[in-house]
Amino acid sequence: EGNEPGDSTKITYCELLHKVCQFANVLRSQGVKKGDRVSIYLPMILELVIAMLACARIGALHSVVFAGFSADSLCERILDCGCSLLIT
């Protein structure tokens, strides 16, 4: 369910698994491995869930940063957690 009434997406577990595996492969191709930290800077969309599950699938730690934060706030959080990749 999106923020606006009537804004919704339907996806099956099989489709979700396929998208998560695809994105996990993208993360691996970018050099992300088990134990690495990844920051996710996305609004409340399906891709946010996919990114979180892909990180969990490969054993990477993720930190979700609310998409309404300023660039300075995002920078502070990236530096604090020592992330190796930012997903936007």
N, C-alpha and C positions, 0 to 999 in steps of 0.2 A: 504494500500500500504506500502510495506517495503522500506528500503533504497536502496536495489538492484533492478535493473530492472527485472520484472517478478516475484518478490517476493511479493505475495499478498494472502490474505485470504478473503473468502466470508462467511458472516454469516447473517442469517435473524434476524429480530427484535425479533421474538419468541425465537430463539436460544440464542440471547443476553440476553433477559429477564431471561431465565432459568439459564444461567451461572451467571448473576448478583445476582439472588436470592440465588443460591447455595453458592456463595462466601460471601454474606451478612450473611448467616447462619454460615459460618465458622468464620467470624469476631465476631459474637455474641457468639459463643462457646468459643472464646478466651477472652471473657469478655469485648469486645469493645461495648460501648453504646453511646447514643446520647450525643454530646458535647465533646467526647474524640477526641484526635488528633492522626492521623496515618500518618507515613511517608512511601512513596512509592519510592523504589529505583529499577526501572526497565528500560530496554531499550524500544524503541518505538515498542511494540508488543501488540497484542490484550488483553493480560492479564492486561496490564496497564489500559486500558479503563474499563475493567471489575472491577478492584480494585477500580478505582475512582468512578464508578457508584454505587458499593456496599457500599462504604463509604457514599455517598450521600443518598442512600436508607435507611440507619439506622440512619442518622443524625450525623455521625462522620465527623470531619473536616479532610481533607487530604492535605498533602504537598508533591508534586512530586519533587524528587531530581534527577537531570540528572545523568544517569548511568555512565558517564565518570568521575565523581568527585572522588577524593581520599577518603580514609577511614577517614582521619582527617577532611576533609570538610563535609563529611556525618555526622560525630560525632558532629560537631559544629551545624549543622542544626537540628539534633535530639534534642540536649540540648536546643537550642534556642526556638523551638516550644513546647518542653515538651511533646513529643509524647509518647503514651503508647504502640505502636506496630510499628514494621518496616516490611514492605512487600518487599521481594527481589525475 
